[in-house]
Amino acid sequence: MDQPDRPPPKRDYLGLIVLAALLGLIALGIAIFPRIERMIAYQDCVASGHINCGGRTGP
């Protein structure tokens, strides 16, 4: 009963890579969302006819 030497099983990193990619996309979405929200609010302000949509007061 001589069994051939089997190589050690290779680790499957695909699941970890997919998890890291999803976490990266979530983090990117959280970082970018406030900027997109401000841009949409500005466009809504301009579209409604206001002239002081920048949020700044004074010169």
Biopython code that builds the backbone (N, CA, C, O; Angstrom):
import numpy as np
from Bio.PDB.StructureBuilder import StructureBuilder

atoms = [
    (1, "MET", "N", (0.825, -1.178, 0.000)),
    (1, "MET", "CA", (0.000, 0.000, 0.000)),
    (1, "MET", "C", (0.872, 1.245, 0.000)),
    (1, "MET", "O", (1.027, 1.949, 0.998)),
    (2, "ASP", "N", (1.407, 1.463, -1.134)),
    (2, "ASP", "CA", (2.286, 2.617, -1.260)),
    (2, "ASP", "C", (1.488, 3.770, -1.871)),
    (2, "ASP", "O", (1.105, 3.704, -3.039)),
    (3, "GLN", "N", (1.234, 4.830, -1.090)),
    (3, "GLN", "CA", (0.490, 5.975, -1.585)),
    (3, "GLN", "C", (1.467, 6.999, -2.152)),
    (3, "GLN", "O", (2.508, 7.269, -1.554)),
    (4, "PRO", "N", (1.129, 7.567, -3.304)),
    (4, "PRO", "CA", (2.025, 8.585, -3.860)),
    (4, "PRO", "C", (1.996, 9.839, -2.980)),
    (4, "PRO", "O", (0.990, 10.164, -2.348)),
    (5, "ASP", "N", (3.114, 10.512, -2.967)),
    (5, "ASP", "CA", (3.193, 11.762, -2.191)),
    (5, "ASP", "C", (2.343, 12.821, -2.865)),
    (5, "ASP", "O", (2.527, 13.147, -4.038)),
    (6, "ARG", "N", (1.423, 13.340, -2.103)),
    (6, "ARG", "CA", (0.558, 14.405, -2.637)),
    (6, "ARG", "C", (1.124, 15.752, -2.205)),
    (6, "ARG", "O", (1.579, 15.909, -1.072)),
    (7, "PRO", "N", (1.093, 16.710, -3.104)),
    (7, "PRO", "CA", (1.559, 18.046, -2.695)),
    (7, "PRO", "C", (0.569, 18.638, -1.698)),
    (7, "PRO", "O", (-0.614, 18.297, -1.709)),
    (8, "PRO", "N", (1.055, 19.517, -0.847)),
    (8, "PRO", "CA", (0.136, 20.134, 0.119)),
    (8, "PRO", "C", (-0.939, 20.927, -0.620)),
    (8, "PRO", "O", (-0.663, 21.493, -1.678)),
    (9, "PRO", "N", (-2.142, 20.978, -0.091)),
    (9, "PRO", "CA", (-3.215, 21.703, -0.790)),
    (9, "PRO", "C", (-2.902, 23.196, -0.887)),
    (9, "PRO", "O", (-2.392, 23.814, 0.048)),
    (10, "LYS", "N", (-3.225, 23.746, -2.046)),
    (10, "LYS", "CA", (-2.984, 25.177, -2.251)),
    (10, "LYS", "C", (-4.103, 25.971, -1.591)),
    (10, "LYS", "O", (-5.255, 25.537, -1.563)),
    (11, "ARG", "N", (-3.756, 27.119, -1.069)),
    (11, "ARG", "CA", (-4.753, 27.980, -0.445)),
    (11, "ARG", "C", (-5.515, 28.728, -1.522)),
    (11, "ARG", "O", (-4.942, 29.174, -2.516)),
    (12, "ASP", "N", (-6.788, 28.854, -1.311)),
    (12, "ASP", "CA", (-7.640, 29.569, -2.261)),
    (12, "ASP", "C", (-7.868, 30.976, -1.724)),
    (12, "ASP", "O", (-8.560, 31.165, -0.724)),
    (13, "TYR", "N", (-7.285, 31.951, -2.391)),
    (13, "TYR", "CA", (-7.362, 33.337, -1.943)),
    (13, "TYR", "C", (-8.463, 34.123, -2.649)),
    (13, "TYR", "O", (-8.622, 35.317, -2.397)),
    (14, "LEU", "N", (-9.218, 33.479, -3.520)),
    (14, "LEU", "CA", (-10.240, 34.191, -4.272)),
    (14, "LEU", "C", (-11.285, 34.821, -3.351)),
    (14, "LEU", "O", (-11.688, 35.963, -3.574)),
    (15, "GLY", "N", (-11.722, 34.107, -2.336)),
    (15, "GLY", "CA", (-12.710, 34.646, -1.402)),
    (15, "GLY", "C", (-12.198, 35.875, -0.666)),
    (15, "GLY", "O", (-12.934, 36.842, -0.472)),
    (16, "LEU", "N", (-10.931, 35.834, -0.256)),
    (16, "LEU", "CA", (-10.351, 36.986, 0.439)),
    (16, "LEU", "C", (-10.196, 38.186, -0.498)),
    (16, "LEU", "O", (-10.393, 39.332, -0.093)),
    (17, "ILE", "N", (-9.847, 37.913, -1.735)),
    (17, "ILE", "CA", (-9.699, 39.004, -2.705)),
    (17, "ILE", "C", (-11.048, 39.663, -2.981)),
    (17, "ILE", "O", (-11.135, 40.889, -3.056)),
    (18, "VAL", "N", (-12.086, 38.869, -3.130)),
    (18, "VAL", "CA", (-13.427, 39.409, -3.367)),
    (18, "VAL", "C", (-13.899, 40.203, -2.158)),
    (18, "VAL", "O", (-14.477, 41.280, -2.310)),
    (19, "LEU", "N", (-13.656, 39.680, -0.957)),
    (19, "LEU", "CA", (-14.044, 40.390, 0.261)),
    (19, "LEU", "C", (-13.309, 41.721, 0.373)),
    (19, "LEU", "O", (-13.915, 42.735, 0.719)),
    (20, "ALA", "N", (-12.016, 41.726, 0.084)),
    (20, "ALA", "CA", (-11.246, 42.970, 0.141)),
    (20, "ALA", "C", (-11.748, 43.974, -0.893)),
    (20, "ALA", "O", (-11.824, 45.171, -0.616)),
    (21, "ALA", "N", (-12.093, 43.484, -2.089)),
    (21, "ALA", "CA", (-12.608, 44.382, -3.123)),
    (21, "ALA", "C", (-13.943, 44.986, -2.707)),
    (21, "ALA", "O", (-14.169, 46.180, -2.907)),
    (22, "LEU", "N", (-14.825, 44.182, -2.133)),
    (22, "LEU", "CA", (-16.119, 44.703, -1.680)),
    (22, "LEU", "C", (-15.950, 45.716, -0.560)),
    (22, "LEU", "O", (-16.613, 46.753, -0.555)),
    (23, "LEU", "N", (-15.073, 45.426, 0.381)),
    (23, "LEU", "CA", (-14.833, 46.384, 1.464)),
    (23, "LEU", "C", (-14.227, 47.678, 0.929)),
    (23, "LEU", "O", (-14.545, 48.762, 1.420)),
    (24, "GLY", "N", (-13.361, 47.572, -0.070)),
    (24, "GLY", "CA", (-12.792, 48.764, -0.700)),
    (24, "GLY", "C", (-13.850, 49.595, -1.399)),
    (24, "GLY", "O", (-13.831, 50.823, -1.316)),
    (25, "LEU", "N", (-14.771, 48.938, -2.087)),
    (25, "LEU", "CA", (-15.848, 49.667, -2.761)),
    (25, "LEU", "C", (-16.773, 50.346, -1.759)),
    (25, "LEU", "O", (-17.232, 51.464, -1.990)),
    (26, "ILE", "N", (-17.044, 49.673, -0.654)),
    (26, "ILE", "CA", (-17.887, 50.278, 0.385)),
    (26, "ILE", "C", (-17.197, 51.501, 0.977)),
    (26, "ILE", "O", (-17.827, 52.542, 1.163)),
    (27, "ALA", "N", (-15.902, 51.381, 1.274)),
    (27, "ALA", "CA", (-15.154, 52.513, 1.828)),
    (27, "ALA", "C", (-15.102, 53.670, 0.836)),
    (27, "ALA", "O", (-15.235, 54.831, 1.223)),
    (28, "LEU", "N", (-14.910, 53.357, -0.430)),
    (28, "LEU", "CA", (-14.886, 54.400, -1.452)),
    (28, "LEU", "C", (-16.237, 55.091, -1.556)),
    (28, "LEU", "O", (-16.301, 56.312, -1.697)),
    (29, "GLY", "N", (-17.302, 54.330, -1.489)),
    (29, "GLY", "CA", (-18.637, 54.917, -1.525)),
    (29, "GLY", "C", (-18.897, 55.834, -0.348)),
    (29, "GLY", "O", (-19.495, 56.899, -0.503)),
    (30, "ILE", "N", (-18.448, 55.424, 0.829)),
    (30, "ILE", "CA", (-18.626, 56.251, 2.023)),
    (30, "ILE", "C", (-17.809, 57.531, 1.904)),
    (30, "ILE", "O", (-18.247, 58.585, 2.364)),
    (31, "ALA", "N", (-16.640, 57.456, 1.302)),
    (31, "ALA", "CA", (-15.791, 58.640, 1.163)),
    (31, "ALA", "C", (-16.318, 59.601, 0.100)),
    (31, "ALA", "O", (-16.202, 60.816, 0.256)),
    (32, "ILE", "N", (-16.890, 59.076, -0.968)),
    (32, "ILE", "CA", (-17.316, 59.920, -2.089)),
    (32, "ILE", "C", (-18.742, 60.450, -1.916)),
    (32, "ILE", "O", (-19.074, 61.502, -2.462)),
    (33, "PHE", "N", (-19.578, 59.749, -1.175)),
    (33, "PHE", "CA", (-20.986, 60.127, -1.071)),
    (33, "PHE", "C", (-21.216, 61.572, -0.630)),
    (33, "PHE", "O", (-22.052, 62.242, -1.237)),
    (34, "PRO", "N", (-20.525, 62.096, 0.392)),
    (34, "PRO", "CA", (-20.773, 63.503, 0.770)),
    (34, "PRO", "C", (-20.494, 64.497, -0.364)),
    (34, "PRO", "O", (-21.210, 65.489, -0.507)),
    (35, "ARG", "N", (-19.472, 64.237, -1.157)),
    (35, "ARG", "CA", (-19.174, 65.145, -2.274)),
    (35, "ARG", "C", (-20.282, 65.098, -3.317)),
    (35, "ARG", "O", (-20.692, 66.136, -3.836)),
    (36, "ILE", "N", (-20.760, 63.920, -3.619)),
    (36, "ILE", "CA", (-21.838, 63.782, -4.599)),
    (36, "ILE", "C", (-23.109, 64.449, -4.077)),
    (36, "ILE", "O", (-23.833, 65.099, -4.832)),
    (37, "GLU", "N", (-23.373, 64.285, -2.788)),
    (37, "GLU", "CA", (-24.559, 64.898, -2.185)),
    (37, "GLU", "C", (-24.492, 66.425, -2.270)),
    (37, "GLU", "O", (-25.492, 67.072, -2.581)),
    (38, "ARG", "N", (-23.314, 67.006, -1.993)),
    (38, "ARG", "CA", (-23.154, 68.456, -2.099)),
    (38, "ARG", "C", (-23.314, 68.934, -3.534)),
    (38, "ARG", "O", (-23.911, 69.982, -3.782)),
    (39, "MET", "N", (-22.780, 68.164, -4.480)),
    (39, "MET", "CA", (-22.900, 68.538, -5.885)),
    (39, "MET", "C", (-24.367, 68.528, -6.323)),
    (39, "MET", "O", (-24.808, 69.432, -7.033)),
    (40, "ILE", "N", (-25.110, 67.525, -5.907)),
    (40, "ILE", "CA", (-26.526, 67.445, -6.266)),
    (40, "ILE", "C", (-27.308, 68.582, -5.616)),
    (40, "ILE", "O", (-28.189, 69.166, -6.247)),
    (41, "ALA", "N", (-26.995, 68.901, -4.357)),
    (41, "ALA", "CA", (-27.675, 69.999, -3.672)),
    (41, "ALA", "C", (-27.392, 71.330, -4.378)),
    (41, "ALA", "O", (-28.282, 72.170, -4.511)),
    (42, "TYR", "N", (-26.153, 71.514, -4.826)),
    (42, "TYR", "CA", (-25.807, 72.741, -5.553)),
    (42, "TYR", "C", (-26.573, 72.827, -6.870)),
    (42, "TYR", "O", (-27.103, 73.882, -7.216)),
    (43, "GLN", "N", (-26.629, 71.726, -7.594)),
    (43, "GLN", "CA", (-27.353, 71.725, -8.860)),
    (43, "GLN", "C", (-28.841, 71.982, -8.641)),
    (43, "GLN", "O", (-29.466, 72.687, -9.434)),
    (44, "ASP", "N", (-29.407, 71.429, -7.592)),
    (44, "ASP", "CA", (-30.810, 71.692, -7.282)),
    (44, "ASP", "C", (-31.038, 73.160, -6.957)),
    (44, "ASP", "O", (-32.042, 73.750, -7.357)),
    (45, "CYS", "N", (-30.090, 73.743, -6.227)),
    (45, "CYS", "CA", (-30.207, 75.156, -5.861)),
    (45, "CYS", "C", (-30.163, 76.036, -7.109)),
    (45, "CYS", "O", (-30.974, 76.949, -7.260)),
    (46, "VAL", "N", (-29.227, 75.761, -7.988)),
    (46, "VAL", "CA", (-29.108, 76.546, -9.219)),
    (46, "VAL", "C", (-30.337, 76.340, -10.097)),
    (46, "VAL", "O", (-30.837, 77.290, -10.698)),
    (47, "ALA", "N", (-30.821, 75.118, -10.173)),
    (47, "ALA", "CA", (-31.978, 74.815, -11.025)),
    (47, "ALA", "C", (-33.243, 75.492, -10.510)),
    (47, "ALA", "O", (-34.161, 75.761, -11.285)),
    (48, "SER", "N", (-33.297, 75.767, -9.209)),
    (48, "SER", "CA", (-34.489, 76.414, -8.668)),
    (48, "SER", "C", (-34.441, 77.938, -8.819)),
    (48, "SER", "O", (-35.394, 78.627, -8.455)),
    (49, "GLY", "N", (-33.339, 78.462, -9.353)),
    (49, "GLY", "CA", (-33.265, 79.880, -9.665)),
    (49, "GLY", "C", (-32.552, 80.727, -8.632)),
    (49, "GLY", "O", (-32.521, 81.949, -8.776)),
    (50, "HIS", "N", (-31.989, 80.147, -7.617)),
    (50, "HIS", "CA", (-31.263, 80.931, -6.608)),
    (50, "HIS", "C", (-29.924, 81.390, -7.177)),
    (50, "HIS", "O", (-29.351, 80.742, -8.052)),
    (51, "ILE", "N", (-29.432, 82.527, -6.659)),
    (51, "ILE", "CA", (-28.160, 83.042, -7.150)),
    (51, "ILE", "C", (-27.043, 82.887, -6.128)),
    (51, "ILE", "O", (-25.873, 83.038, -6.481)),
    (52, "ASN", "N", (-27.365, 82.592, -4.883)),
    (52, "ASN", "CA", (-26.336, 82.442, -3.855)),
    (52, "ASN", "C", (-26.313, 80.993, -3.353)),
    (52, "ASN", "O", (-26.667, 80.719, -2.206)),
    (53, "CYS", "N", (-25.902, 80.096, -4.203)),
    (53, "CYS", "CA", (-25.927, 78.676, -3.867)),
    (53, "CYS", "C", (-24.599, 78.171, -3.319)),
    (53, "CYS", "O", (-24.489, 77.001, -2.951)),
    (54, "GLY", "N", (-23.601, 79.026, -3.260)),
    (54, "GLY", "CA", (-22.283, 78.570, -2.829)),
    (54, "GLY", "C", (-22.186, 78.312, -1.344)),
    (54, "GLY", "O", (-21.260, 77.634, -0.900)),
    (55, "GLY", "N", (-23.109, 78.829, -0.571)),
    (55, "GLY", "CA", (-23.057, 78.648, 0.869)),
    (55, "GLY", "C", (-22.111, 79.615, 1.561)),
    (55, "GLY", "O", (-21.953, 79.556, 2.780)),
    (56, "ARG", "N", (-21.481, 80.502, 0.806)),
    (56, "ARG", "CA", (-20.586, 81.476, 1.397)),
    (56, "ARG", "C", (-21.350, 82.760, 1.680)),
    (56, "ARG", "O", (-22.269, 83.140, 0.955)),
    (57, "THR", "N", (-20.946, 83.400, 2.734)),
    (57, "THR", "CA", (-21.529, 84.716, 3.021)),
    (57, "THR", "C", (-20.402, 85.725, 3.011)),
    (57, "THR", "O", (-19.335, 85.471, 3.571)),
    (58, "GLY", "N", (-20.620, 86.842, 2.395)),
    (58, "GLY", "CA", (-19.589, 87.864, 2.335)),
    (58, "GLY", "C", (-18.785, 87.761, 1.049)),
    (58, "GLY", "O", (-19.058, 86.906, 0.206)),
    (59, "PRO", "N", (-17.800, 88.629, 0.902)),
    (59, "PRO", "CA", (-17.020, 88.694, -0.356)),
    (59, "PRO", "C", (-16.110, 87.533, -0.552)),
    (59, "PRO", "O", (-15.405, 87.465, -1.558)),
]
sb = StructureBuilder()
sb.init_structure("model")
sb.init_model(0)
sb.init_chain("A")
sb.init_seg("    ")
for serial, (resi, resn, name, xyz) in enumerate(atoms, 1):
    if name == "N":
        sb.init_residue(resn, " ", resi, " ")
    sb.init_atom(name, np.array(xyz, "f"), 0.0, 1.0, " ", f" {name:<3s}", serial, name[0])
structure = sb.get_structure()
